[in-house]
Amino acid sequence: MMPSARVGGGNRLNELLLLLSSLTLRLPLIRYRQTGEDSRRKNMIKRVTILVGLLCSLGWSTGLLLLAQDHSDEVAIRKIVEEEVTAWNKGDAVAYSRHFAEDGTFTNILGEFYKGHDAFENEHAHILNTIFRGSTLQQDIVSLQFANPDVAVVEVLTAVSGAKLPPARKDTLDAKGRLRTRLLQVMVRSGGAWKIVAYHNVEVKNAVSLPEPK
């Protein structure tokens, strides 16, 4: 699996490499009126070529480090999403809230807004013991992008089976009796660990076509 794209990483270095490469190609085409300039031209070409080589080497090394970093971060974030599924299916609100930041924000499918880790945990303890007691959650990551090395935006397509919704909300379930939502989570690296700072869940209406959970 290839790492997700990093926004803005290495752009200036790439521009410099392109500029120096262009300069190296153009120098041999310059005609000098004095024969003494030929020697200076050769020396300049040699120096620029060496510099371009060094920068290219640096660029490749930096790129490989960034790819390795992105891959390890993506693995860590995907593990968080997997742990959410495990915790939900066990009805464990404490474990489900483990990666939620102390000052994180939470918007549920009803549009209710909460702030803080305790509120997030308490709300999930309530629903996992009432309407979602014994339910089964499936989550598929449909998008994982790094806004910068310490901020990731993760969109998940969810399916919840076995929800005990009130009669007035039964029409929100799909043909197989599942509640489908799109969950957007913004994660920030803090103290070496990824924390969820924003959690926004949106119910997907029946008229919207969705792929089956994997």
N, C-alpha and C positions, 0 to 999 in steps of 0.2 A: 504493500500500500504506500502510495506516495504521500509525503507530508503535505498539509494544506498550505496554500499560498500565504506568504507573509507580505503585508502591505508596506510598500516603500522600502523594503530592505535592499541595500546594495545599489540603489539607483545612481547615486553620485559616483561610486566607484566604477560602475559600468560606463557612465558617461565619460569619465576620465580615460578609461581604457580605449574607448572608441576614438576619442580625440587624439590620443597619442598614436594609435594605430594609423589613423588618417595622416597624421604628420609624418610618420615613418614612410608611408607610401608616396607622399607628395615630395619629399626632399630630393629623391633621385631625379625628379623631373625639372628641378630648378636649374637654370643655366647661369653660370657665373661668367662674368666678362674677363676676370683675371684668372690665370692658370693657378695662382697660389691659393685660390679659393677652393680648388678641388680637394686638397688635403684636409682643409678645415671642414669641408662638406662630409667627407668620409668619416672623420672623427665624430662629427655631430650625429651622423646616421648610426654609427656604432654605439654611441652613448644612449641615444633614444631607444635603440633596439634592446639594449641591455635593460633599460628602465622599464620598457613595456613588458619584457619577459618577467622581471621581478614583480611587477604589479599584477600580471596575469597569474603568476604563481600564488601571490597573496590573495587574489580574488578567488581562485579555485579553493585554496585552503579555507578561507573565510566561508565560502559557500558550502563546503562540506561540513563545517562546524555548525552552520545554521541549519542545514538539513538534519543533522544528527539531533540538534536541540529541538527542532520542530517535531521530529519523530517521537522523541521521548515525552515531550509535552502532550502530543496527541494521544499517545498510549495512556498517559495519566488521566486525561480528560475522559477518554472513552471508558476507562475503568470506573470513574465517578458515575457515569450514566448507567453502567452495569450494576453498580452497587445500589443505585436508586431502585432499580427493578427488584433486586433481591430483597431490599428492606421493605418495599411496598408489599410484596407478595407474602412477607412474613408478618405484615401488620405492625412493623416496628418503626414508629415515628421518630424515635431517637436516632436510629441508624439512618433513616431517610434524611434527617436534617443535619447529619454529621458534617457535610461540606458547605453548609449554608453560612454565609458571613454574619458576624455579630450585628452589623448594621445593614444587612441586605434587605431588599424590597421584594414583595411578593404580591402578585395579582392573580386571583383565581379565575375559573371559567365564568363565574357570576359577575366579574368585574369588581369584586371586593379587594381592597388594597390593605396590605399589612406591612409593617416595617420591624425588622429585628429578628434575631435568631429564635428567641423565645416565642414570639407570635407565630413564626413559621412552624415551629415544632408543635405548639399547642393546637394550631388549626389542623395539622395533619394527624395528630393524635385523636382529635375529635372525629374527623371523617373516616379514619381507618377503623374506628370503633362503631361507626354508624352506617352511613350509606355505602361505604366502600369496604365494609368488614367482609373478609373472605374473598375479595375481588382479586383478579389477576391482571397485572400490568405488563404490557409489552412496549418497548421503546426502540425506535430505529432512528439513528442520526442521519438526517438528510443534508445537513450543512455544518461544517466546522471550519471557521476561519479565524486567523490571528490578526487582530487589529494592530497589535505590536507585540513584541516578545513576551509581554506580561498580561495581555488581555486577549481572551478567546470568546468568540460568539458562537454558541451552539444551538442549532434548531433541531428539535426532536419531534417525530411523529409518533403519537402514542395511541394505544388501544387498551381500554379497560373492560374486561369481561366480568360479569357477576355483580355489577353495581346495583344497589337497591334504591333506585331513584323514586321520588314520589310520582304518582300517576300523572300529574300535570307536566312532568318533564320526560315522560316515557318517549315522546316523539323526538327526543334528541338522540336516541340510540339508532345505530345503523340496522340494516336488515338482519344482521347476526346478533343483535342485542348488545352491541358494544358501544361504549362512549369513545369517540375519536377526538383527539385534540392535537393542536400544534403548540409545543412548549419551547419557548425561547429562553435560554439561560446565558447570562453574561458571566464569565468566570475571570477572576483576577488572581495573579500569583501574589501571595502574601506570606512572608516568612518561609519561603521554599515550598509552600503548598498552594494548590488551586482552590479558591473559594468562590462560591456563587454569590454575586453581589446583586443580581437582578434575575427574577424568576417570573416569567409572564406566560400564563397558560390561556389558550384561546380554543373554545369549542368549535369543532368543524361541523357545519350543518350537513344534513343528509343529502342535499342537492349537490354537494361538492364531491366530485369523484376522487377517491383516494386509493393508493396501492394497498394490497394486503400486507399485514405485518410479516416481517421476515422470520 
